[in-house]
Amino acid sequence: MGKKISQSGFVATGWHKTTVPNTVVGTLVDDKTYPDPTYATNLKSFPGMNYSSATFFANQDMPDGSPFKCSWWVAK
């Protein structure tokens, strides 16, 4: 793929324009693909953010395979 995109005339239609430095989520918020995550409950509309708001976020169990799942954690 690198050889193709480095060629003159490669068309990058459908790509997201960004600035550097930035994150993927930051870019998607900047170009309005995702709404402002700091406003109301917009963050819950982001992929992977389907946590329950019935309990404190930090006390929720992480899904299997998550790099943030602790073997010693017992969700309440």
All heavy atoms as a GROMACS GRO file, in nm:
protein
  588
    1MET      N    1   0.082  -0.118   0.000
    1MET     CA    2   0.000   0.000   0.000
    1MET      C    3   0.088   0.126   0.000
    1MET      O    4   0.053   0.224  -0.062
    1MET     CB    5  -0.094  -0.003   0.122
    1MET     CG    6  -0.186   0.115   0.129
    1MET     SD    7  -0.301   0.113  -0.008
    1MET     CE    8  -0.428   0.214   0.052
    2GLY      N    9   0.198   0.123   0.073
    2GLY     CA   10   0.285   0.240   0.080
    2GLY      C   11   0.336   0.286  -0.056
    2GLY      O   12   0.346   0.405  -0.082
    3LYS      N   13   0.368   0.189  -0.142
    3LYS     CA   14   0.416   0.225  -0.275
    3LYS      C   15   0.307   0.296  -0.355
    3LYS      O   16   0.334   0.387  -0.431
    3LYS     CB   17   0.463   0.100  -0.351
    3LYS     CG   18   0.593   0.046  -0.300
    3LYS     CD   19   0.640  -0.071  -0.384
    3LYS     CE   20   0.772  -0.123  -0.330
    3LYS     NZ   21   0.827  -0.230  -0.411
    4LYS      N   22   0.180   0.251  -0.337
    4LYS     CA   23   0.070   0.313  -0.411
    4LYS      C   24   0.044   0.456  -0.365
    4LYS      O   25   0.028   0.546  -0.446
    4LYS     CB   26  -0.059   0.231  -0.394
    4LYS     CG   27  -0.058   0.100  -0.467
    4LYS     CD   28  -0.190   0.028  -0.448
    4LYS     CE   29  -0.190  -0.105  -0.518
    4LYS     NZ   30  -0.318  -0.176  -0.501
    5ILE      N   31   0.039   0.477  -0.233
    5ILE     CA   32   0.004   0.611  -0.185
    5ILE      C   33   0.118   0.712  -0.201
    5ILE      O   34   0.096   0.832  -0.194
    5ILE     CB   35  -0.046   0.609  -0.039
    5ILE    CG1   36   0.063   0.568   0.059
    5ILE    CG2   37  -0.167   0.522  -0.024
    5ILE    CD1   38   0.024   0.579   0.204
    6SER      N   39   0.239   0.664  -0.222
    6SER     CA   40   0.351   0.756  -0.240
    6SER      C   41   0.368   0.800  -0.386
    6SER      O   42   0.452   0.884  -0.415
    6SER     CB   43   0.481   0.693  -0.189
    6SER     OG   44   0.515   0.580  -0.265
    7GLN      N   45   0.290   0.743  -0.475
    7GLN     CA   46   0.300   0.778  -0.617
    7GLN      C   47   0.229   0.910  -0.647
    7GLN      O   48   0.125   0.940  -0.588
    7GLN     CB   49   0.237   0.668  -0.704
    7GLN     CG   50   0.308   0.535  -0.696
    7GLN     CD   51   0.451   0.541  -0.745
    7GLN    OE1   52   0.478   0.598  -0.850
    7GLN    NE2   53   0.541   0.484  -0.668
    8SER      N   54   0.285   0.984  -0.738
    8SER     CA   55   0.222   1.106  -0.784
    8SER      C   56   0.087   1.072  -0.846
    8SER      O   57   0.074   0.974  -0.918
    8SER     CB   58   0.312   1.174  -0.887
    8SER     OG   59   0.249   1.286  -0.940
    9GLY      N   60  -0.013   1.151  -0.814
    9GLY     CA   61  -0.146   1.130  -0.871
    9GLY      C   62  -0.235   1.041  -0.788
    9GLY      O   63  -0.351   1.018  -0.824
   10PHE      N   64  -0.185   0.989  -0.676
   10PHE     CA   65  -0.270   0.908  -0.589
   10PHE      C   66  -0.384   0.994  -0.535
   10PHE      O   67  -0.363   1.105  -0.487
   10PHE     CB   68  -0.190   0.849  -0.472
   10PHE     CG   69  -0.274   0.770  -0.377
   10PHE    CD1   70  -0.309   0.639  -0.406
   10PHE    CD2   71  -0.320   0.826  -0.260
   10PHE    CE1   72  -0.388   0.565  -0.319
   10PHE    CE2   73  -0.398   0.754  -0.171
   10PHE     CZ   74  -0.432   0.623  -0.202
   11VAL      N   75  -0.505   0.945  -0.547
   11VAL     CA   76  -0.623   1.020  -0.503
   11VAL      C   77  -0.665   0.968  -0.365
   11VAL      O   78  -0.693   0.851  -0.348
   11VAL     CB   79  -0.739   1.004  -0.603
   11VAL    CG1   80  -0.859   1.083  -0.558
   11VAL    CG2   81  -0.694   1.050  -0.741
   12ALA      N   82  -0.667   1.059  -0.270
   12ALA     CA   83  -0.702   1.021  -0.133
   12ALA      C   84  -0.845   1.064  -0.099
   12ALA      O   85  -0.870   1.124   0.004
   12ALA     CB   86  -0.603   1.084  -0.036
   13THR      N   87  -0.939   1.033  -0.185
   13THR     CA   88  -1.078   1.069  -0.158
   13THR      C   89  -1.130   0.987  -0.041
   13THR      O   90  -1.095   0.870  -0.024
   13THR     CB   91  -1.167   1.046  -0.281
   13THR    OG1   92  -1.152   0.911  -0.324
   13THR    CG2   93  -1.133   1.139  -0.394
   14GLY      N   94  -1.210   1.050   0.040
   14GLY     CA   95  -1.266   0.983   0.156
   14GLY      C   96  -1.176   0.984   0.278
   14GLY      O   97  -1.211   0.930   0.382
   15TRP      N   98  -1.057   1.042   0.267
   15TRP     CA   99  -0.966   1.050   0.379
   15TRP      C  100  -1.003   1.171   0.465
   15TRP      O  101  -1.071   1.262   0.420
   15TRP     CB  102  -0.822   1.062   0.331
   15TRP     CG  103  -0.766   0.936   0.271
   15TRP    CD1  104  -0.834   0.838   0.207
   15TRP    CD2  105  -0.629   0.898   0.269
   15TRP    NE1  106  -0.749   0.739   0.166
   15TRP    CE2  107  -0.622   0.774   0.201
   15TRP    CE3  108  -0.512   0.955   0.316
   15TRP    CZ2  109  -0.503   0.707   0.183
   15TRP    CZ3  110  -0.393   0.888   0.296
   15TRP    CH2  111  -0.389   0.765   0.231
   16HIS      N  112  -0.957   1.172   0.588
   16HIS     CA  113  -0.984   1.283   0.679
   16HIS      C  114  -0.864   1.376   0.686
   16HIS      O  115  -0.752   1.330   0.708
   16HIS     CB  116  -1.015   1.229   0.820
   16HIS     CG  117  -1.137   1.143   0.823
   16HIS    ND1  118  -1.262   1.194   0.846
   16HIS    CD2  119  -1.154   1.010   0.805
   16HIS    CE1  120  -1.350   1.096   0.842
   16HIS    NE2  121  -1.286   0.983   0.818
   17LYS      N  122  -0.889   1.504   0.667
   17LYS     CA  123  -0.783   1.604   0.676
   17LYS      C  124  -0.753   1.630   0.823
   17LYS      O  125  -0.844   1.637   0.905
   17LYS     CB  126  -0.830   1.732   0.608
   17LYS     CG  127  -0.723   1.833   0.585
   17LYS     CD  128  -0.776   1.948   0.503
   17LYS     CE  129  -0.661   2.024   0.442
   17LYS     NZ  130  -0.706   2.124   0.348
   18THR      N  131  -0.627   1.644   0.857
   18THR     CA  132  -0.589   1.665   0.996
   18THR      C  133  -0.475   1.762   1.008
   18THR      O  134  -0.420   1.810   0.909
   18THR     CB  135  -0.552   1.530   1.064
   18THR    OG1  136  -0.541   1.551   1.206
   18THR    CG2  137  -0.422   1.474   1.009
   19THR      N  138  -0.441   1.792   1.130
   19THR     CA  139  -0.322   1.871   1.162
   19THR      C  140  -0.231   1.783   1.248
   19THR      O  141  -0.276   1.684   1.303
   19THR     CB  142  -0.360   1.999   1.241
   19THR    OG1  143  -0.432   1.960   1.358
   19THR    CG2  144  -0.445   2.092   1.157
   20VAL      N  145  -0.108   1.820   1.257
   20VAL     CA  146  -0.012   1.744   1.337
   20VAL      C  147   0.043   1.837   1.443
   20VAL      O  148   0.079   1.950   1.413
   20VAL     CB  149   0.102   1.691   1.246
   20VAL    CG1  150   0.208   1.621   1.329
   20VAL    CG2  151   0.046   1.598   1.140
   21PRO      N  152   0.048   1.797   1.567
   21PRO     CA  153   0.008   1.668   1.620
   21PRO      C  154  -0.144   1.662   1.644
   21PRO      O  155  -0.207   1.763   1.670
   21PRO     CB  156   0.083   1.659   1.753
   21PRO     CG  157   0.093   1.800   1.799
   21PRO     CD  158   0.107   1.883   1.672
   22ASN      N  159  -0.200   1.542   1.636
   22ASN     CA  160  -0.340   1.519   1.664
   22ASN      C  161  -0.360   1.370   1.685
   22ASN      O  162  -0.274   1.289   1.652
   22ASN     CB  163  -0.429   1.569   1.550
   22ASN     CG  164  -0.569   1.606   1.597
   22ASN    OD1  165  -0.609   1.578   1.709
   22ASN    ND2  166  -0.645   1.669   1.509
   23THR      N  167  -0.473   1.333   1.741
   23THR     CA  168  -0.508   1.192   1.755
   23THR      C  169  -0.614   1.158   1.652
   23THR      O  170  -0.672   1.248   1.590
   23THR     CB  171  -0.564   1.163   1.896
   23THR    OG1  172  -0.686   1.236   1.912
   23THR    CG2  173  -0.464   1.201   2.004
   24VAL      N  174  -0.641   1.030   1.636
   24VAL     CA  175  -0.746   0.989   1.543
   24VAL      C  176  -0.880   1.046   1.588
   24VAL      O  177  -0.954   1.106   1.509
   24VAL     CB  178  -0.753   0.835   1.532
   24VAL    CG1  179  -0.874   0.792   1.451
   24VAL    CG2  180  -0.625   0.780   1.471
   25VAL      N  181  -0.911   1.032   1.716
   25VAL     CA  182  -1.039   1.085   1.766
   25VAL      C  183  -1.041   1.237   1.753
   25VAL      O  184  -1.143   1.294   1.712
   25VAL     CB  185  -1.063   1.041   1.912
   25VAL    CG1  186  -1.184   1.113   1.972
   25VAL    CG2  187  -1.083   0.891   1.919
   26GLY      N  188  -0.932   1.302   1.782
   26GLY     CA  189  -0.925   1.448   1.767
   26GLY      C  190  -0.953   1.491   1.624
   26GLY      O  191  -1.025   1.589   1.600
   27THR      N  192  -0.898   1.420   1.529
   27THR     CA  193  -0.922   1.450   1.388
   27THR      C  194  -1.069   1.432   1.353
   27THR      O  195  -1.129   1.515   1.285
   27THR     CB  196  -0.835   1.359   1.298
   27THR    OG1  197  -0.697   1.391   1.323
   27THR    CG2  198  -0.866   1.378   1.151
   28LEU      N  199  -1.128   1.322   1.399
   28LEU     CA  200  -1.269   1.294   1.368
   28LEU      C  201  -1.363   1.393   1.434
   28LEU      O  202  -1.470   1.424   1.380
   28LEU     CB  203  -1.303   1.150   1.405
   28LEU     CG  204  -1.228   1.044   1.325
   28LEU    CD1  205  -1.258   0.904   1.379
   28LEU    CD2  206  -1.258   1.054   1.176
   29VAL      N  207  -1.325   1.447   1.549
   29VAL     CA  208  -1.404   1.553   1.613
   29VAL      C  209  -1.386   1.683   1.537
   29VAL      O  210  -1.484   1.754   1.509
   29VAL     CB  211  -1.366   1.568   1.762
   29VAL    CG1  212  -1.428   1.694   1.822
   29VAL    CG2  213  -1.409   1.445   1.842
   30ASP      N  214  -1.262   1.714   1.499
   30ASP     CA  215  -1.234   1.838   1.426
   30ASP      C  216  -1.311   1.847   1.295
   30ASP      O  217  -1.361   1.953   1.257
   30ASP     CB  218  -1.084   1.852   1.396
   30ASP     CG  219  -1.001   1.880   1.521
   30ASP    OD1  220  -1.059   1.912   1.627
   30ASP    OD2  221  -0.877   1.867   1.511
   31ASP      N  222  -1.322   1.734   1.224
   31ASP     CA  223  -1.392   1.739   1.094
   31ASP      C  224  -1.541   1.705   1.105
   31ASP      O  225  -1.607   1.681   1.006
   31ASP     CB  226  -1.321   1.654   0.988
   31ASP     CG  227  -1.340   1.505   1.004
   31ASP    OD1  228  -1.415   1.460   1.093
   31ASP    OD2  229  -1.279   1.431   0.926
   32LYS      N  230  -1.591   1.703   1.230
   32LYS     CA  231  -1.735   1.684   1.259
   32LYS      C  232  -1.787   1.544   1.226
   32LYS      O  233  -1.907   1.525   1.215
   32LYS     CB  234  -1.821   1.789   1.187
   32LYS     CG  235  -1.777   1.932   1.206
   32LYS     CD  236  -1.800   1.979   1.348
   32LYS     CE  237  -1.775   2.128   1.359
   32LYS     NZ  238  -1.676   2.167   1.450
   33THR      N  239  -1.697   1.445   1.211
   33THR     CA  240  -1.742   1.307   1.197
   33THR      C  241  -1.804   1.261   1.328
   33THR      O  242  -1.906   1.193   1.329
   33THR     CB  243  -1.625   1.215   1.158
   33THR    OG1  244  -1.571   1.259   1.034
   33THR    CG2  245  -1.668   1.070   1.146
   34TYR      N  246  -1.740   1.299   1.440
   34TYR     CA  247  -1.793   1.273   1.574
   34TYR      C  248  -1.828   1.407   1.637
   34TYR      O  249  -1.762   1.509   1.609
   34TYR     CB  250  -1.689   1.206   1.663
   34TYR     CG  251  -1.652   1.064   1.627
   34TYR    CD1  252  -1.538   1.007   1.680
   34TYR    CD2  253  -1.730   0.984   1.543
   34TYR    CE1  254  -1.502   0.876   1.650
   34TYR    CE2  255  -1.694   0.854   1.513
   34TYR     CZ  256  -1.581   0.801   1.566
   34TYR     OH  257  -1.546   0.672   1.537
   35PRO      N  258  -1.930   1.409   1.724
   35PRO     CA  259  -1.964   1.533   1.793
   35PRO      C  260  -1.862   1.566   1.903
   35PRO      O  261  -1.782   1.481   1.942
   35PRO     CB  262  -2.101   1.503   1.853
   35PRO     CG  263  -2.100   1.356   1.876
   35PRO     CD  264  -2.018   1.298   1.763
   36ASP      N  265  -1.868   1.688   1.953
   36ASP     CA  266  -1.778   1.732   2.061
   36ASP      C  267  -1.797   1.641   2.182
   36ASP      O  268  -1.904   1.640   2.243
   36ASP     CB  269  -1.811   1.877   2.096
   36ASP     CG  270  -1.724   1.933   2.207
   36ASP    OD1  271  -1.643   1.859   2.266
   36ASP    OD2  272  -1.738   2.054   2.236
   37PRO      N  273  -1.694   1.565   2.222
   37PRO     CA  274  -1.710   1.470   2.333
   37PRO      C  275  -1.724   1.537   2.468
   37PRO      O  276  -1.763   1.471   2.565
   37PRO     CB  277  -1.583   1.385   2.326
   37PRO     CG  278  -1.482   1.475   2.264
   37PRO     CD  279  -1.559   1.561   2.166
   38THR      N  280  -1.692   1.664   2.479
   38THR     CA  281  -1.702   1.733   2.607
   38THR      C  282  -1.839   1.795   2.630
   38THR      O  283  -1.862   1.856   2.733
   38THR     CB  284  -1.594   1.842   2.620
   38THR    OG1  285  -1.617   1.943   2.520
   38THR    CG2  286  -1.454   1.784   2.604
   39TYR      N  287  -1.930   1.779   2.535
   39TYR     CA  288  -2.063   1.838   2.547
   39TYR      C  289  -2.167   1.731   2.579
   39TYR      O  290  -2.178   1.630   2.506
   39TYR     CB  291  -2.102   1.911   2.418
   39TYR     CG  292  -2.236   1.978   2.424
   39TYR    CD1  293  -2.253   2.096   2.494
   39TYR    CD2  294  -2.346   1.920   2.363
   39TYR    CE1  295  -2.376   2.157   2.502
   39TYR    CE2  296  -2.471   1.980   2.371
   39TYR     CZ  297  -2.485   2.098   2.441
   39TYR     OH  298  -2.607   2.158   2.450
   40ALA      N  299  -2.241   1.752   2.686
   40ALA     CA  300  -2.352   1.665   2.727
   40ALA      C  301  -2.308   1.518   2.729
   40ALA      O  302  -2.208   1.484   2.789
   40ALA     CB  303  -2.472   1.688   2.638
   41THR      N  304  -2.383   1.432   2.662
   41THR     CA  305  -2.352   1.288   2.662
   41THR      C  306  -2.298   1.244   2.526
   41THR      O  307  -2.308   1.127   2.489
   41THR     CB  308  -2.476   1.205   2.698
   41THR    OG1  309  -2.579   1.234   2.602
   41THR    CG2  310  -2.524   1.234   2.838
   42ASN      N  311  -2.238   1.336   2.451
   42ASN     CA  312  -2.185   1.302   2.318
   42ASN      C  313  -2.083   1.189   2.321
   42ASN      O  314  -2.076   1.109   2.228
   42ASN     CB  315  -2.122   1.424   2.252
   42ASN     CG  316  -2.224   1.522   2.202
   42ASN    OD1  317  -2.342   1.492   2.193
   42ASN    ND2  318  -2.178   1.642   2.169
   43LEU      N  319  -2.003   1.182   2.426
   43LEU     CA  320  -1.899   1.080   2.434
   43LEU      C  321  -1.960   0.939   2.424
   43LEU      O  322  -1.900   0.849   2.367
   43LEU     CB  323  -1.818   1.093   2.562
   43LEU     CG  324  -1.701   0.997   2.580
   43LEU    CD1  325  -1.599   1.014   2.468
   43LEU    CD2  326  -1.635   1.019   2.714
   44LYS      N  327  -2.081   0.921   2.476
   44LYS     CA  328  -2.145   0.790   2.472
   44LYS      C  329  -2.179   0.745   2.330
   44LYS      O  330  -2.202   0.627   2.306
   44LYS     CB  331  -2.270   0.789   2.558
   44LYS     CG  332  -2.234   0.795   2.708
   44LYS     CD  333  -2.348   0.758   2.793
   44LYS     CE  334  -2.379   0.615   2.770
   44LYS     NZ  335  -2.424   0.538   2.879
   45SER      N  336  -2.180   0.837   2.233
   45SER     CA  337  -2.210   0.800   2.095
   45SER      C  338  -2.086   0.751   2.021
   45SER      O  339  -2.097   0.701   1.909
   45SER     CB  340  -2.272   0.919   2.020
   45SER     OG  341  -2.175   1.021   2.000
   46PHE      N  342  -1.969   0.761   2.081
   46PHE     CA  343  -1.846   0.716   2.018
   46PHE      C  344  -1.838   0.563   2.023
   46PHE      O  345  -1.886   0.501   2.117
   46PHE     CB  346  -1.724   0.774   2.090
   46PHE     CG  347  -1.698   0.919   2.064
   46PHE    CD1  348  -1.801   1.009   2.042
   46PHE    CD2  349  -1.570   0.968   2.063
   46PHE    CE1  350  -1.777   1.142   2.018
   46PHE    CE2  351  -1.544   1.101   2.039
   46PHE     CZ  352  -1.648   1.189   2.017
   47PRO      N  353  -1.775   0.501   1.923
   47PRO     CA  354  -1.760   0.355   1.924
   47PRO      C  355  -1.686   0.309   2.050
   47PRO      O  356  -1.588   0.368   2.091
   47PRO     CB  357  -1.676   0.327   1.799
   47PRO     CG  358  -1.696   0.445   1.712
   47PRO     CD  359  -1.717   0.562   1.803
   48GLY      N  360  -1.739   0.204   2.112
   48GLY     CA  361  -1.675   0.147   2.230
   48GLY      C  362  -1.709   0.217   2.360
   48GLY      O  363  -1.662   0.177   2.466
   49MET      N  364  -1.790   0.320   2.353
   49MET     CA  365  -1.823   0.396   2.474
   49MET      C  366  -1.964   0.365   2.523
   49MET      O  367  -2.037   0.451   2.566
   49MET     CB  368  -1.807   0.546   2.448
   49MET     CG  369  -1.665   0.587   2.412
   49MET     SD  370  -1.541   0.539   2.534
   49MET     CE  371  -1.584   0.640   2.671
   50ASN      N  372  -2.001   0.238   2.516
   50ASN     CA  373  -2.137   0.198   2.553
   50ASN      C  374  -2.145   0.156   2.700
   50ASN      O  375  -2.216   0.063   2.734
   50ASN     CB  376  -2.184   0.085   2.462
   50ASN     CG  377  -2.090  -0.033   2.465
   50ASN    OD1  378  -1.979  -0.025   2.515
   50ASN    ND2  379  -2.135  -0.144   2.410
   51TYR      N  380  -2.073   0.224   2.786
   51TYR     CA  381  -2.074   0.192   2.927
   51TYR      C  382  -2.205   0.238   2.991
   51TYR      O  383  -2.272   0.328   2.942
   51TYR     CB  384  -1.954   0.258   2.998
   51TYR     CG  385  -1.950   0.408   2.982
   51TYR    CD1  386  -2.015   0.489   3.074
   51TYR    CD2  387  -1.884   0.468   2.876
   51TYR    CE1  388  -2.013   0.627   3.061
   51TYR    CE2  389  -1.881   0.605   2.861
   51TYR     CZ  390  -1.946   0.684   2.954
   51TYR     OH  391  -1.945   0.820   2.941
   52SER      N  392  -2.240   0.176   3.100
   52SER     CA  393  -2.361   0.211   3.173
   52SER      C  394  -2.338   0.340   3.250
   52SER      O  395  -2.234   0.359   3.312
   52SER     CB  396  -2.398   0.100   3.271
   52SER     OG  397  -2.497   0.144   3.359
   53SER      N  398  -2.435   0.428   3.248
   53SER     CA  399  -2.422   0.550   3.327
   53SER      C  400  -2.486   0.533   3.464
   53SER      O  401  -2.497   0.627   3.541
   53SER     CB  402  -2.481   0.670   3.252
   53SER     OG  403  -2.611   0.641   3.207
   54ALA      N  404  -2.530   0.410   3.494
   54ALA     CA  405  -2.591   0.383   3.624
   54ALA      C  406  -2.487   0.372   3.734
   54ALA      O  407  -2.518   0.390   3.851
   54ALA     CB  408  -2.673   0.255   3.617
   55THR      N  409  -2.363   0.343   3.699
   55THR     CA  410  -2.256   0.335   3.798
   55THR      C  411  -2.139   0.421   3.756
   55THR      O  412  -2.126   0.456   3.639
   55THR     CB  413  -2.207   0.190   3.816
   55THR    OG1  414  -2.155   0.143   3.692
   55THR    CG2  415  -2.317   0.097   3.862
   56PHE      N  416  -2.054   0.451   3.850
   56PHE     CA  417  -1.935   0.532   3.823
   56PHE      C  418  -1.847   0.460   3.721
   56PHE      O  419  -1.818   0.341   3.736
   56PHE     CB  420  -1.859   0.556   3.954
   56PHE     CG  421  -1.741   0.647   3.941
   56PHE    CD1  422  -1.755   0.775   3.892
   56PHE    CD2  423  -1.616   0.605   3.981
   56PHE    CE1  424  -1.645   0.860   3.880
   56PHE    CE2  425  -1.506   0.688   3.971
   56PHE     CZ  426  -1.521   0.815   3.920
   57PHE      N  427  -1.805   0.530   3.618
   57PHE     CA  428  -1.730   0.470   3.506
   57PHE      C  429  -1.608   0.392   3.552
   57PHE      O  430  -1.583   0.281   3.506
   57PHE     CB  431  -1.688   0.580   3.408
   57PHE     CG  432  -1.606   0.529   3.294
   57PHE    CD1  433  -1.667   0.461   3.189
   57PHE    CD2  434  -1.468   0.545   3.289
   57PHE    CE1  435  -1.592   0.412   3.082
   57PHE    CE2  436  -1.394   0.498   3.184
   57PHE     CZ  437  -1.456   0.431   3.080
   58ALA      N  438  -1.530   0.446   3.645
   58ALA     CA  439  -1.406   0.381   3.688
   58ALA      C  440  -1.432   0.249   3.761
   58ALA      O  441  -1.341   0.168   3.774
   58ALA     CB  442  -1.325   0.475   3.777
   59ASN      N  443  -1.554   0.228   3.808
   59ASN     CA  444  -1.586   0.105   3.880
   59ASN      C  445  -1.645  -0.003   3.792
   59ASN      O  446  -1.688  -0.106   3.841
   59ASN     CB  447  -1.683   0.135   3.995
   59ASN     CG  448  -1.618   0.216   4.104
   59ASN    OD1  449  -1.497   0.216   4.119
   59ASN    ND2  450  -1.698   0.286   4.182
   60GLN      N  451  -1.650   0.017   3.663
   60GLN     CA  452  -1.711  -0.081   3.574
   60GLN      C  453  -1.608  -0.181   3.523
   60GLN      O  454  -1.493  -0.146   3.499
   60GLN     CB  455  -1.780  -0.010   3.458
   60GLN     CG  456  -1.895   0.074   3.509
   60GLN     CD  457  -1.976   0.132   3.397
   60GLN    OE1  458  -1.987   0.073   3.291
   60GLN    NE2  459  -2.034   0.248   3.421
   61ASP      N  460  -1.654  -0.304   3.506
   61ASP     CA  461  -1.566  -0.410   3.458
   61ASP      C  462  -1.533  -0.385   3.311
   61ASP      O  463  -1.616  -0.335   3.235
   61ASP     CB  464  -1.636  -0.545   3.474
   61ASP     CG  465  -1.541  -0.661   3.458
   61ASP    OD1  466  -1.420  -0.642   3.477
   61ASP    OD2  467  -1.589  -0.771   3.428
   62MET      N  468  -1.414  -0.420   3.271
   62MET     CA  469  -1.371  -0.408   3.131
   62MET      C  470  -1.403  -0.538   3.059
   62MET      O  471  -1.398  -0.645   3.119
   62MET     CB  472  -1.221  -0.379   3.122
   62MET     CG  473  -1.179  -0.245   3.179
   62MET     SD  474  -1.233  -0.109   3.076
   62MET     CE  475  -1.349  -0.030   3.185
   63PRO      N  476  -1.432  -0.530   2.929
   63PRO     CA  477  -1.461  -0.653   2.854
   63PRO      C  478  -1.338  -0.743   2.843
   63PRO      O  479  -1.224  -0.696   2.852
   63PRO     CB  480  -1.504  -0.603   2.717
   63PRO     CG  481  -1.461  -0.461   2.708
   63PRO     CD  482  -1.443  -0.411   2.847
   64ASP      N  483  -1.362  -0.873   2.825
   64ASP     CA  484  -1.251  -0.966   2.805
   64ASP      C  485  -1.168  -0.920   2.687
   64ASP      O  486  -1.220  -0.874   2.586
   64ASP     CB  487  -1.304  -1.107   2.779
   64ASP     CG  488  -1.362  -1.169   2.905
   64ASP    OD1  489  -1.321  -1.129   3.016
   64ASP    OD2  490  -1.449  -1.257   2.893
   65GLY      N  491  -1.038  -0.929   2.698
   65GLY     CA  492  -0.948  -0.889   2.591
   65GLY      C  493  -0.906  -0.743   2.598
   65GLY      O  494  -0.819  -0.700   2.524
   66SER      N  495  -0.968  -0.666   2.686
   66SER     CA  496  -0.931  -0.525   2.699
   66SER      C  497  -0.796  -0.513   2.766
   66SER      O  498  -0.769  -0.582   2.865
   66SER     CB  499  -1.036  -0.450   2.782
   66SER     OG  500  -0.989  -0.320   2.814
   67PRO      N  501  -0.708  -0.425   2.718
   67PRO     CA  502  -0.578  -0.408   2.784
   67PRO      C  503  -0.593  -0.342   2.921
   67PRO      O  504  -0.499  -0.340   2.999
   67PRO     CB  505  -0.501  -0.317   2.687
   67PRO     CG  506  -0.605  -0.248   2.608
   67PRO     CD  507  -0.722  -0.342   2.599
   68PHE      N  508  -0.711  -0.291   2.952
   68PHE     CA  509  -0.735  -0.223   3.079
   68PHE      C  510  -0.803  -0.315   3.181
   68PHE      O  511  -0.830  -0.274   3.292
   68PHE     CB  512  -0.818  -0.098   3.057
   68PHE     CG  513  -0.756  -0.006   2.956
   68PHE    CD1  514  -0.810   0.008   2.830
   68PHE    CD2  515  -0.641   0.065   2.987
   68PHE    CE1  516  -0.752   0.090   2.737
   68PHE    CE2  517  -0.581   0.147   2.894
   68PHE     CZ  518  -0.637   0.160   2.768
   69LYS      N  519  -0.832  -0.439   3.143
   69LYS     CA  520  -0.897  -0.532   3.233
   69LYS      C  521  -0.793  -0.582   3.334
   69LYS      O  522  -0.687  -0.630   3.298
   69LYS     CB  523  -0.956  -0.649   3.158
   69LYS     CG  524  -1.034  -0.745   3.246
   69LYS     CD  525  -1.104  -0.850   3.162
   69LYS     CE  526  -1.185  -0.945   3.246
   69LYS     NZ  527  -1.308  -0.888   3.297
   70CYS      N  528  -0.826  -0.572   3.462
   70CYS     CA  529  -0.736  -0.616   3.569
   70CYS      C  530  -0.781  -0.753   3.617
   70CYS      O  531  -0.899  -0.774   3.644
   70CYS     CB  532  -0.739  -0.518   3.684
   70CYS     SG  533  -0.684  -0.353   3.640
   71SER      N  534  -0.687  -0.845   3.634
   71SER     CA  535  -0.721  -0.979   3.679
   71SER      C  536  -0.772  -0.978   3.822
   71SER      O  537  -0.848  -1.066   3.863
   71SER     CB  538  -0.600  -1.070   3.667
   71SER     OG  539  -0.494  -1.020   3.748
   72TRP      N  540  -0.735  -0.879   3.900
   72TRP     CA  541  -0.774  -0.872   4.039
   72TRP      C  542  -0.903  -0.793   4.062
   72TRP      O  543  -0.956  -0.789   4.173
   72TRP     CB  544  -0.662  -0.811   4.122
   72TRP     CG  545  -0.609  -0.682   4.065
   72TRP    CD1  546  -0.501  -0.669   3.984
   72TRP    CD2  547  -0.663  -0.551   4.080
   72TRP    NE1  548  -0.483  -0.538   3.948
   72TRP    CE2  549  -0.582  -0.461   4.006
   72TRP    CE3  550  -0.772  -0.498   4.150
   72TRP    CZ2  551  -0.606  -0.326   3.998
   72TRP    CZ3  552  -0.796  -0.362   4.142
   72TRP    CH2  553  -0.713  -0.278   4.068
   73TRP      N  554  -0.959  -0.730   3.955
   73TRP     CA  555  -1.075  -0.643   3.972
   73TRP      C  556  -1.205  -0.724   3.984
   73TRP      O  557  -1.228  -0.816   3.908
   73TRP     CB  558  -1.088  -0.548   3.854
   73TRP     CG  559  -1.204  -0.454   3.870
   73TRP    CD1  560  -1.323  -0.461   3.806
   73TRP    CD2  561  -1.211  -0.340   3.955
   73TRP    NE1  562  -1.405  -0.358   3.847
   73TRP    CE2  563  -1.338  -0.283   3.938
   73TRP    CE3  564  -1.123  -0.282   4.045
   73TRP    CZ2  565  -1.380  -0.169   4.008
   73TRP    CZ3  566  -1.164  -0.170   4.113
   73TRP    CH2  567  -1.290  -0.114   4.094
   74VAL      N  568  -1.287  -0.687   4.081
   74VAL     CA  569  -1.419  -0.749   4.097
   74VAL      C  570  -1.521  -0.636   4.085
   74VAL      O  571  -1.530  -0.550   4.172
   74VAL     CB  572  -1.432  -0.819   4.235
   74VAL    CG1  573  -1.572  -0.877   4.249
   74VAL    CG2  574  -1.325  -0.926   4.250
   75ALA      N  575  -1.598  -0.637   3.976
   75ALA     CA  576  -1.699  -0.532   3.955
   75ALA      C  577  -1.812  -0.549   4.054
   75ALA      O  578  -1.848  -0.659   4.091
   75ALA     CB  579  -1.751  -0.537   3.812
   76LYS      N  580  -1.868  -0.438   4.097
   76LYS     CA  581  -1.980  -0.442   4.193
   76LYS      C  582  -2.109  -0.415   4.123
   76LYS      O  583  -2.123  -0.348   4.033
   76LYS     CB  584  -1.956  -0.340   4.302
   76LYS     CG  585  -1.831  -0.372   4.378
   76LYS     CD  586  -1.804  -0.272   4.487
   76LYS     CE  587  -1.673  -0.301   4.544
   76LYS     NZ  588  -1.612  -0.288   4.646
   0.00000   0.00000   0.00000
